[in-house]
Amino acid sequence: MTNDADPKSPRNRSVRQAARERATELRSAQRRKDILGRVLLIGAGVIVVGAIVVGVVMSLRTTEPSATTTPANMISGGIVVGAELKAVRTDSQPIADPAKPTEINPAVPNIRIYADYIASDMGAFQKANAEMLETLVKDGAITVEYHPIAPLASKSAGSQYSVRAANAAACVANFAPDQFFAFNAAMYKDQPTEGTTGRSDDDLVKLAKDAKVSDASSIEECITKQTYKGWVSSVTDTAMNEPVPNSKLDKVVTMPTVLVNEKVYTGELTSSKEFRAFVLSIASETQNKASVSPTPSADPADPTDGATPGE
């Protein structure tokens, strides 16, 4: 007969073994639970950090140039350069939004130039008038508004130079607007002729760097990726098919199309003397209009108001 009180009995040994196995199983389960808890905690931390990183990256991306937005400083479709060759700052906006005029001093004549960088006539105009324009703009006597467009894209042996050049101009306007005047002038030195492939993207990047642009790395990426290719297409289509704002033109019809305020220049493109006379005549008209408005402090009932004593 088996004595159940005997600890060495088979039954008691079986019970103790089962208890030990149960304890081992419970400890293993607890370890698995602890490990799982730590993994979940770490995983949650990674998810939170990841979400923060994604949020920061997305936030940064909203300030970067986009294929669906206009370049900064070109809200009118062009960039306005004024005194000391500094560009007027404007925000970017969706390409689908209509262009808006850049706010500038109405008492200062504004020259608007719509041009394709491969257009030979624009090259001739630039060569004849570059020095005069630089002097007048730098002194604040005028502002000049450059509208790079690409209607001659088919005249570059399949390289789409007109589009790539206008895109490069947009990149400079976005990232280094105060160097735009210098970059634009450089684009017409040794200008590619119509029917050739024009400059490569590397050449355009070098021109930008030679113009001492700020943020050269961003401009290089913008040029090589053709970030503003869609914008170039949009402003070109608008210029060639819709009325030109603040003018009597139904559309842009020549390369270049040059306006001083709302008046189209129809004179000889290679005559700096003729163009200067046209600009000065508009400037005189502008000043006369500005002088018609009475100053706020003047008393119209007093004819001596504002006169120098002794006059």
Secondary structure, 3 states (H helix, E strand, C coil): CCCCCCCCCHHHHHHHHHHHHHHHHHHHHHHHHHHHHHHHHHHHHHHHHHHHHHHHHHHHHCCCCCCCECCCCCCCCCEEECHHHCECCCCCCECCCCCCCCCCCCCCCEEEEEECCCCHHHHHHHHHHHHHHHHHHHCCCCEEEEEECCCCHHHCCCCCHHHHHHHHHHHHHHHCHHHHHHHHHHHCCCCCCCCCCCCCHHHHHHHHHHCCCCCHHHHHHHHHHCCCHHHHHHHHHHHHHCCCCCCCCCCCCCCCEEEECCEECCCCCCCHHHHHHHHHHHHHHHHHHHHHCCCCCCCCCCCCCCCCCCC
